[in-house]
């Protein structure tokens, strides 16, 4: 561990959901990176905006049954500690939830309903109350009593995957921006700019050069340690990193009435005459017989739903340039509407897309640790579990920086040097 006199200039490239700098008062990290005893500087360098990518548009599911199993328990625990310490329930929607697999039969969608404007919400609330007969159908299918926001004639089966002891959630955008805010309060400098080069001499990192987003001017800042945590953009910054990008679309819906706290992995069988809810976006593109949208109820009467990924559009230069395919978003809306009146009659509040990072190696990912170049570390390739594994990754990276090794988990199989 560095002595009190040793100064570290740490540069983090990217704005992932990683509390790489312990927030003020944090109990879970022994290293107070900014203090009188250890006069380190920390700079967070983000090309576009904080939480502009998957760190702001993902689902936010947390689970002890996620992967990789060697860092999941650590990170799941740290999520709970961060929420307790900093009011995560209010600040970023942290809460314990149920999670399950829902099998359902989609219903043919009726005449075009447009986007179900706000004025329909008030009139539809009273129509959603379940009759005794409908409740009986749900019970017969093994549906939990409070999972009552799906059409009884659609639901076929429910299998619990996790409960409040093993499953939780956060709102990714709120979580990531809160981590950045807490870090700034501690003294971290956040710069909006694109890294253009990581400079070294004698096989050791010494600086980072970037282009300022606002002024387009080029600057070079000293660096003893650089953490590349740029998700799917990692390879554009560090070409040897075997990380590819997968585009994913999602929507958020304000349902016609409040719904219970569940995260659902669905398998929906669509009818042959399945059509779109919105005629203005109707296309001739055929739907598959079975679709598998994920549906996460969030606090404040919001439901997040996402579909499968695609590789049709290459990774753009920054998160600000990501293209959203409205037709794919409409597909998601139609799929979930086919099994839930609450979502069908709700208000669509966002249509969005982001890119997920995948490690192209037999060992899988993420890649956490040293690269072989002194002072250069990777924290990337978390696929769909970036939010879940952010805090654990942050703690481990801080240990690599200050102790030279990971102490909180055994991560030898995630060593970047094995695939570089």
C-alpha positions as CSV (number, residue, x, y, z in Angstrom):
1,X,0.0,0.0,0.0
2,X,1.3,3.5,-0.8
3,X,2.9,5.5,1.9
4,X,1.3,8.7,3.1
5,X,3.8,10.7,1.1
6,X,3.1,8.8,-2.2
7,X,0.8,10.8,-4.5
8,X,-1.4,8.9,-6.9
9,X,-3.1,10.6,-9.8
10,X,-6.0,8.3,-10.7
11,X,-8.0,8.7,-13.9
12,X,-11.2,6.7,-14.5
13,X,-12.3,6.6,-18.2
14,X,-16.0,6.2,-18.5
15,X,-19.0,6.7,-16.2
16,X,-20.0,3.2,-15.3
17,X,-22.1,2.3,-12.2
18,X,-18.9,1.6,-10.3
19,X,-18.4,3.5,-7.0
20,X,-14.6,3.3,-7.7
21,X,-14.2,6.2,-5.3
22,X,-15.7,5.4,-1.9
23,X,-18.6,7.8,-1.2
24,X,-18.3,9.9,1.9
25,X,-18.9,7.9,5.1
26,X,-18.7,4.6,3.2
27,X,-18.1,1.8,5.6
28,X,-17.2,-0.9,3.0
29,X,-13.9,0.4,1.7
30,X,-10.8,0.7,3.8
31,X,-9.2,3.1,1.4
32,X,-10.2,6.8,1.7
33,X,-8.7,7.8,-1.6
34,X,-8.8,11.5,-0.9
35,X,-7.5,12.5,2.5
36,X,-4.7,14.5,4.2
37,X,-2.8,11.3,4.7
38,X,-3.0,10.2,1.1
39,X,-3.1,13.2,-1.2
40,X,-4.3,11.5,-4.3
41,X,-6.2,13.2,-7.1
42,X,-9.0,11.4,-8.9
43,X,-10.5,12.4,-12.2
44,X,-13.5,10.8,-13.9
45,X,-13.4,11.3,-17.6
46,X,-16.7,10.8,-19.5
47,X,-17.1,11.4,-23.2
48,X,-20.7,12.4,-23.3
49,X,-22.7,12.5,-20.0
50,X,-22.9,10.6,-16.7
51,X,-25.1,7.6,-17.1
52,X,-25.7,8.2,-20.8
53,X,-25.4,4.6,-21.7
54,X,-26.3,1.2,-20.2
55,X,-25.4,2.6,-16.8
56,X,-28.5,4.8,-17.1
57,X,-30.8,2.7,-19.3
58,X,-30.4,-0.8,-18.0
59,X,-33.0,-2.7,-15.9
60,X,-31.2,-2.4,-12.5
61,X,-31.9,-5.9,-11.3
62,X,-29.7,-7.1,-8.4
63,X,-29.6,-10.8,-7.5
64,X,-27.5,-13.2,-5.5
65,X,-28.0,-15.7,-8.3
66,X,-26.4,-13.5,-10.9
67,X,-22.9,-14.1,-12.4
68,X,-20.0,-14.4,-12.0
69,X,-20.5,-16.1,-8.7
70,X,-17.1,-15.0,-7.3
71,X,-18.0,-11.3,-7.1
72,X,-21.8,-11.4,-7.0
73,X,-22.2,-11.9,-3.2
74,X,-19.7,-9.1,-2.5
75,X,-21.4,-6.6,-4.8
76,X,-25.0,-7.5,-3.7
77,X,-24.0,-6.9,-0.1
78,X,-22.3,-3.6,-1.0
79,X,-25.5,-2.4,-2.7
80,X,-27.4,-2.9,0.5
81,X,-24.7,-1.1,2.5
82,X,-24.6,1.8,0.1
83,X,-28.4,2.2,0.1
84,X,-28.5,2.1,3.9
85,X,-25.7,4.6,4.3
86,X,-26.8,7.1,1.7
87,X,-30.6,6.8,1.6
88,X,-30.7,4.6,-1.5
89,X,-34.4,3.9,-1.2
90,X,-35.2,7.5,-1.8
91,X,-32.2,8.5,-3.9
92,X,-32.0,5.6,-6.4
93,X,-35.0,3.4,-5.9
94,X,-33.2,0.6,-4.0
95,X,-35.7,-2.0,-2.7
96,X,-36.0,-5.8,-2.2
97,X,-38.3,-7.5,-4.7
98,X,-39.6,-10.8,-6.0
99,X,-38.4,-12.3,-9.3
100,X,-39.9,-15.0,-11.3
101,X,-40.4,-16.7,-14.7
102,X,-43.9,-15.9,-16.2
103,X,-45.3,-18.0,-19.0
104,X,-48.2,-16.4,-20.8
105,X,-50.3,-16.5,-23.9
106,X,-50.5,-13.1,-25.7
107,X,-53.8,-11.7,-26.8
108,X,-54.5,-10.3,-30.2
109,X,-54.3,-6.5,-30.0
110,X,-57.4,-4.6,-31.0
111,X,-57.8,-1.5,-33.1
112,X,-55.1,1.1,-32.9
113,X,-55.1,2.8,-29.5
114,X,-52.4,5.3,-30.3
115,X,-50.0,5.8,-27.4
116,X,-52.8,5.6,-24.8
117,X,-52.8,9.3,-23.9
118,X,-52.8,10.6,-20.3
119,X,-56.5,11.3,-20.4
120,X,-57.2,7.5,-20.5
121,X,-55.3,6.8,-17.3
122,X,-57.9,8.2,-14.9
123,X,-60.8,6.5,-16.6
124,X,-59.1,3.1,-16.8
125,X,-58.1,2.8,-13.2
126,X,-61.5,1.7,-11.9
127,X,-61.8,-0.9,-14.7
128,X,-58.7,-2.9,-13.6
129,X,-60.2,-4.4,-10.4
130,X,-60.2,-8.1,-10.6
131,X,-63.4,-10.1,-10.3
132,X,-63.5,-13.1,-8.0
133,X,-63.5,-15.3,-11.1
134,X,-60.4,-13.7,-12.5
135,X,-58.6,-14.0,-9.1
136,X,-59.5,-17.7,-9.0
137,X,-57.9,-18.2,-12.4
138,X,-54.7,-16.6,-11.3
139,X,-54.6,-18.7,-8.1
140,X,-55.1,-21.9,-10.1
141,X,-52.0,-21.0,-12.2
142,X,-50.0,-20.5,-9.1
143,X,-49.7,-16.8,-9.4
144,X,-48.8,-14.9,-6.2
145,X,-51.8,-12.9,-4.8
146,X,-50.1,-9.5,-5.3
147,X,-49.0,-10.3,-8.9
148,X,-52.4,-9.1,-10.2
149,X,-51.5,-6.9,-13.1
150,X,-51.6,-9.5,-15.8
151,X,-54.7,-10.7,-17.7
152,X,-56.0,-13.9,-16.1
153,X,-56.8,-15.4,-19.5
154,X,-53.2,-14.9,-20.6
155,X,-51.2,-16.2,-17.6
156,X,-50.3,-19.8,-17.7
157,X,-47.6,-20.4,-15.1
158,X,-45.3,-18.7,-12.7
159,X,-42.0,-20.0,-11.2
160,X,-40.3,-18.0,-8.4
161,X,-36.6,-17.4,-9.1
162,X,-35.8,-15.2,-6.1
163,X,-37.4,-13.4,-3.2
164,X,-36.6,-10.3,-1.1
165,X,-33.7,-12.2,0.6
166,X,-31.9,-12.8,-2.7
167,X,-33.2,-10.2,-5.2
168,X,-33.4,-6.4,-5.2
169,X,-33.3,-3.5,-7.7
170,X,-32.1,0.1,-8.3
171,X,-32.9,2.7,-10.9
172,X,-29.6,2.7,-12.9
173,X,-29.7,6.3,-14.0
174,X,-30.4,7.5,-10.4
175,X,-27.8,5.1,-8.9
176,X,-25.0,6.0,-11.3
177,X,-25.5,9.7,-11.1
178,X,-25.8,9.5,-7.3
179,X,-22.4,7.7,-7.2
180,X,-20.9,10.5,-9.3
181,X,-22.4,13.2,-7.1
182,X,-21.1,11.5,-3.9
183,X,-17.7,11.2,-5.5
184,X,-17.7,14.9,-6.4
185,X,-18.6,15.8,-2.9
186,X,-15.5,13.9,-1.8
187,X,-13.3,15.9,-4.2
188,X,-13.3,13.9,-7.4
189,X,-13.1,16.0,-10.5
190,X,-15.6,15.1,-13.2
191,X,-14.6,16.1,-16.8
192,X,-16.7,15.7,-19.9
193,X,-14.3,14.8,-22.6
194,X,-13.1,12.0,-24.8
195,X,-9.8,10.2,-24.0
196,X,-7.6,10.2,-27.1
197,X,-4.5,8.5,-25.7
198,X,-3.2,6.8,-22.6
199,X,0.5,7.8,-22.4
200,X,3.3,5.8,-20.8
201,X,7.1,5.7,-20.5
202,X,9.3,2.9,-19.4
203,X,6.3,0.6,-19.5
204,X,4.4,2.7,-16.9
205,X,1.4,5.0,-17.3
206,X,2.2,8.7,-16.9
207,X,-0.7,10.7,-18.4
208,X,-4.0,10.8,-20.3
209,X,-4.8,13.1,-23.2
210,X,-8.4,14.0,-23.9
211,X,-10.5,16.4,-25.9
212,X,-12.8,18.6,-23.9
213,X,-16.5,18.2,-24.9
214,X,-17.4,21.9,-24.5
215,X,-14.3,23.6,-26.0
216,X,-12.9,20.8,-28.3
217,X,-9.5,21.7,-26.8
218,X,-6.9,19.0,-26.1
219,X,-5.5,18.6,-22.6
220,X,-3.1,16.2,-21.0
221,X,-3.4,15.3,-17.3
222,X,-0.9,13.4,-15.2
223,X,-1.8,9.8,-14.3
224,X,-0.2,7.1,-12.2
225,X,-3.2,4.8,-12.5
226,X,-5.8,4.6,-15.3
227,X,-8.9,2.5,-14.9
228,X,-10.6,1.9,-18.2
229,X,-14.3,1.3,-17.4
230,X,-15.9,2.4,-20.6
231,X,-18.2,-0.6,-21.2
232,X,-18.6,-1.4,-24.9
233,X,-16.4,1.6,-25.8
234,X,-13.4,0.0,-23.9
235,X,-11.9,-1.4,-27.1
236,X,-11.9,2.0,-28.8
237,X,-9.8,3.3,-26.0
238,X,-7.7,0.1,-25.5
239,X,-7.7,-2.0,-28.7
240,X,-6.3,-5.2,-27.2
241,X,-9.4,-5.5,-25.0
242,X,-11.7,-8.3,-26.5
243,X,-14.9,-6.5,-25.8
244,X,-17.8,-6.2,-28.3
245,X,-21.1,-4.4,-28.2
246,X,-24.7,-5.5,-28.3
247,X,-27.5,-3.1,-28.8
248,X,-30.5,-3.4,-26.5
249,X,-33.9,-1.6,-26.6
250,X,-36.2,-0.8,-23.7
251,X,-39.2,1.2,-22.8
252,X,-40.7,2.6,-19.6
253,X,-44.4,2.7,-19.0
254,X,-46.5,4.4,-16.4
255,X,-49.2,1.8,-15.8
256,X,-52.8,2.6,-15.4
257,X,-52.6,1.8,-11.7
258,X,-49.8,1.0,-9.2
259,X,-48.3,-2.5,-9.6
260,X,-46.5,-4.8,-7.2
261,X,-42.7,-5.1,-6.9
262,X,-41.7,-7.9,-9.2
263,X,-39.0,-8.5,-11.8
264,X,-40.2,-10.9,-14.5
265,X,-38.6,-13.0,-17.1
266,X,-41.4,-13.8,-19.5
267,X,-42.1,-16.3,-22.3
268,X,-45.1,-15.1,-24.3
269,X,-46.7,-17.2,-27.1
270,X,-48.2,-14.8,-29.6
271,X,-51.4,-15.5,-31.6
272,X,-51.3,-15.8,-35.3
273,X,-53.3,-12.6,-35.7
274,X,-51.0,-10.6,-33.5
275,X,-50.7,-6.9,-34.5
276,X,-49.4,-3.6,-33.3
277,X,-51.2,-1.3,-30.9
278,X,-50.0,1.8,-32.8
279,X,-51.0,1.8,-36.5
280,X,-48.6,4.7,-37.2
281,X,-45.6,2.3,-36.6
282,X,-47.1,-0.8,-38.2
283,X,-44.7,-2.7,-40.3
284,X,-44.7,-5.9,-42.3
285,X,-41.8,-7.4,-40.2
286,X,-43.1,-10.7,-38.9
287,X,-43.1,-11.5,-35.2
288,X,-41.7,-14.7,-33.9
289,X,-44.1,-17.1,-32.3
290,X,-42.4,-16.8,-28.9
291,X,-41.0,-13.6,-27.4
292,X,-39.2,-13.1,-24.1
293,X,-39.4,-9.5,-22.8
294,X,-38.2,-8.8,-19.3
295,X,-40.5,-6.7,-17.2
296,X,-39.4,-4.9,-14.0
297,X,-41.8,-2.9,-11.8
298,X,-40.1,0.1,-10.3
299,X,-41.0,2.5,-7.5
300,X,-43.0,5.6,-8.3
301,X,-45.4,3.7,-10.6
302,X,-43.1,2.9,-13.4
303,X,-42.5,-0.3,-15.3
304,X,-39.3,-1.0,-17.3
305,X,-39.5,-3.5,-20.2
306,X,-36.7,-4.7,-22.5
307,X,-36.4,-7.0,-25.5
308,X,-33.6,-9.0,-27.0
309,X,-30.4,-7.5,-28.3
310,X,-29.3,-6.9,-31.9
311,X,-26.1,-6.1,-33.8
312,X,-27.6,-4.3,-36.8
313,X,-26.1,-0.9,-36.0
314,X,-22.4,-0.6,-35.1
315,X,-21.3,1.0,-31.9
316,X,-21.3,4.8,-32.4
317,X,-18.7,7.2,-31.2
318,X,-20.4,8.1,-27.9
319,X,-23.6,7.4,-26.0
320,X,-25.1,10.6,-27.4
321,X,-25.0,9.0,-30.9
322,X,-26.9,5.8,-30.1
323,X,-29.8,5.2,-32.5
324,X,-33.1,4.0,-31.2
325,X,-35.3,1.9,-33.4
326,X,-38.8,3.0,-32.7
327,X,-40.2,-0.2,-34.3
328,X,-38.3,-2.4,-31.8
329,X,-39.5,-0.3,-28.9
330,X,-43.1,-0.7,-30.2
331,X,-42.6,-4.4,-30.4
332,X,-41.8,-4.5,-26.7
333,X,-44.8,-2.3,-25.9
334,X,-47.1,-4.6,-27.9
335,X,-45.7,-7.8,-26.3
336,X,-46.2,-6.6,-22.7
337,X,-49.6,-5.0,-23.7
338,X,-50.8,-8.4,-25.0
339,X,-50.7,-9.8,-21.4
340,X,-51.4,-6.8,-19.2
341,X,-54.2,-4.3,-19.4
342,X,-52.3,-2.1,-16.9
343,X,-49.5,-1.7,-19.4
344,X,-51.7,-1.6,-22.5
345,X,-53.6,1.3,-21.0
346,X,-50.6,3.0,-19.5
347,X,-48.5,5.9,-20.8
348,X,-45.2,5.2,-22.5
349,X,-42.7,7.5,-20.9
350,X,-39.5,6.5,-22.7
351,X,-38.2,4.6,-25.8
352,X,-34.5,4.1,-25.6
353,X,-31.5,2.0,-26.6
354,X,-28.1,1.3,-25.2
355,X,-25.1,-1.0,-25.8
356,X,-24.0,-3.8,-23.6
357,X,-20.3,-4.9,-23.4
358,X,-19.5,-8.6,-24.0
359,X,-16.2,-10.2,-23.5
360,X,-15.2,-12.2,-26.6
361,X,-13.2,-14.9,-24.9
362,X,-13.9,-18.5,-23.7
363,X,-13.5,-17.4,-20.1
364,X,-16.3,-14.8,-20.4
365,X,-16.3,-11.6,-18.3
366,X,-16.1,-9.2,-16.8
367,X,-12.4,-8.3,-17.0
368,X,-11.2,-6.8,-13.6
369,X,-7.6,-6.1,-12.8
370,X,-4.2,-5.3,-14.2
371,X,-3.4,-5.4,-17.9
372,X,0.4,-6.0,-17.8
373,X,1.1,-2.3,-18.3
374,X,2.0,-0.7,-14.9
375,X,-0.8,1.5,-13.8
376,X,-3.3,0.4,-16.4
377,X,-6.3,-1.5,-15.2
378,X,-9.6,-2.8,-16.8
379,X,-13.0,-2.9,-15.2
380,X,-15.2,-3.7,-18.1
381,X,-17.2,-6.4,-19.9
382,X,-20.0,-6.9,-17.3
383,X,-22.7,-7.8,-19.9
384,X,-26.2,-7.4,-18.5
385,X,-25.0,-7.5,-14.9
386,X,-23.0,-4.2,-14.8
387,X,-25.4,-2.6,-12.3
388,X,-25.4,-5.6,-10.1
389,X,-21.6,-6.0,-10.0
390,X,-20.6,-2.3,-10.0
391,X,-20.0,-1.8,-6.3
392,X,-18.0,-5.1,-6.0
393,X,-15.9,-4.2,-9.0
394,X,-15.2,-0.8,-7.6
395,X,-14.0,-2.2,-4.3
396,X,-11.8,-4.7,-6.0
397,X,-10.3,-2.0,-8.3
398,X,-9.4,0.1,-5.3
399,X,-7.6,-2.8,-3.8
400,X,-5.6,-3.4,-7.0
401,X,-4.7,0.3,-7.0
402,X,-3.7,0.6,-3.3
403,X,-2.8,-2.9,-2.3
404,X,-1.6,-4.4,-5.6
405,X,-4.0,-7.3,-5.4
406,X,-7.7,-8.1,-4.8
407,X,-8.5,-9.0,-1.2
408,X,-12.3,-9.1,-1.0
409,X,-12.9,-11.8,-3.6
410,X,-10.9,-14.3,-5.6
411,X,-10.9,-13.0,-9.2
412,X,-8.1,-14.8,-10.9
413,X,-10.4,-16.1,-13.6
414,X,-11.3,-12.5,-14.4
415,X,-7.7,-11.4,-14.9
416,X,-7.5,-9.3,-18.1
417,X,-4.0,-10.6,-18.7
418,X,-5.4,-14.0,-19.6
419,X,-7.1,-12.7,-22.7
420,X,-5.0,-9.7,-23.8
